[in-house]
Amino acid sequence: MKKVRISLMTLVAFTLVISSCGGLKKMKDKAAEVKYEVKPSPVELHKGEVAVAITGKFPPKYFNKKAVMTLTPVLKYANGETAFVPTMIQGEGVEGNNKAIKYAEGGSFSYNDKIAYSADMMRSELVLRASIQVKKKVLELGEVKIADGVVTTPNLLAKTPKAIYVPDQFQRIILSTKEAEILYLINKADVRPAELKKDEIKAINDYIKSVKADPRKELKGLEISAYASPDGELDLNSKLAESRQKSATSYLEKEMKKNKVEKGTAEDFLSVVVTPEDWDGFKKLMEVSDIQDKDLILRVLSMYSDPIVREREIKNISKTYNEIADKILPALRRSKLIVKTNNIGYSDEEFISIINTNVDSLKTVEEYLYAAKLAQDNNKKVEVYKAAAVKFPADFRCNNNLGFTYIAMNQVADARAAFEAAKTIIDNDIVKNNLGACSLLEGDVVKAEEMFTAALGAGADVSYNLGIINVINANYTEAVNYFGASNEYNGALAKLLAGQLDAAKATIDGCNEDVAMVYYLKAVIGARQANLEYAWQNLRTAIGRDASLKEYAKKDVEFLKFFNDDTFKSIVQ
């Protein structure tokens, strides 16, 4: 009896093993009935990573109650493969914390993971490798392809931030003036010899002579303003002011003739203003005087606008009026002479000659900044900006524009040093943006975003730079908002990545940059819209401008549907 019992137990154990093995084989044989879905498909690159979202559905009476299945997504490419983290699924009879699938009903699972992207992954396949195990028995199910990969369109981003250049304020023609006054005796209009000996009259005469001597000066015009003091009859004052204007004009014209300075022919060369009663001048002199009843007199001026009433009320303050007659009124009996001259700066040709021979001969910071702008060679621009920074160390524009030039030369370390020097002079939004541009070019996206955010007051260029940051961070809708309505390459790319195909096409069609990547992006948009004539026309143009795009397009999953298309093959082969 004992031996029989042992034989029965052995038989049961053997039956269980056979049953288990048969269950594994059944799962392998029916593996094709398991359905997998990947979203998105093909898989995509975002933020430097390839993320997969997989769902699987097991049919009823498939999943062995005692089995544990291990699923490993793997991205396979020409030079190797990269596995995602495996996931385990178990039958309902297994004790464990994995997702359990019931035998009779079947069930489903979901899986999410991501891996760092490398360039080898651009043309790849996503496969799922599976194995099943019951106790110590393991059966490999092989692998099944579940998606293509990888859409790398975010990598088309032009990571070229906009640095901000601060323009010069150079004016080739600058108007300068020289003023002087001729004073007259009461009720007189003749120019007295004593007046002509005053320093201000000598100075205006010397100024007229300098026009003749300096080829960079041009007499622009004369302005004569003649006045009478606001006392006495209006008719008399009108005649006095008119006569004073004529005597002052006559004097200036004689000086010009004596110094052989030609008058201009413009209609407005000589302008004259005659003020019979100079109440404005009276008020200004009164405000700065020490006359005892100053406030009372100013109140009279504010209360009455009629000149006759004003004069009467002021004369009623008899003691003060005598003081006014001595201290205020004589200064109002005058003609003001203004000589206007155009100072003519260097021509563009002269500037170019100067920076090529003796840049240190430039005199003003505006001349340096303007001359640097004219230089067509970046090394020459650097030379001029450096010279300006030495000569005008308090003007941040010199170092800022030096840094801007270094950015254009792709000398990021030198650019940063120049912007840091500008920052020591003034830490404004322009400098913050430019330091952020350096950080982005150095690969420090976090620091770049911090600097750009702090610099938003500097305008549209900063918003554009934040658009780049948001594309890098896969915030495509936000990037669209930052790029705004301008027709630029990166703005079109952001719209494409945000799923706004029509808007992306409108933007890139409005872009006037005649470069290969503009046409390549047009080809991608055409492929997505199934507008093949548009796609192939622009792909040809892109490859014509940059032959390296031929190999890139061969692997670009954006064209996956057309890899066997004869037209596509003719373009890329």
Summary of the structure (lengths in Angstrom):
residues: 573
radius of gyration: 43.7
end to end distance: 81.7
largest distance: 157.4
contacts: 1773
relative contact order: 0.08
helix: 53%
strand: 21%
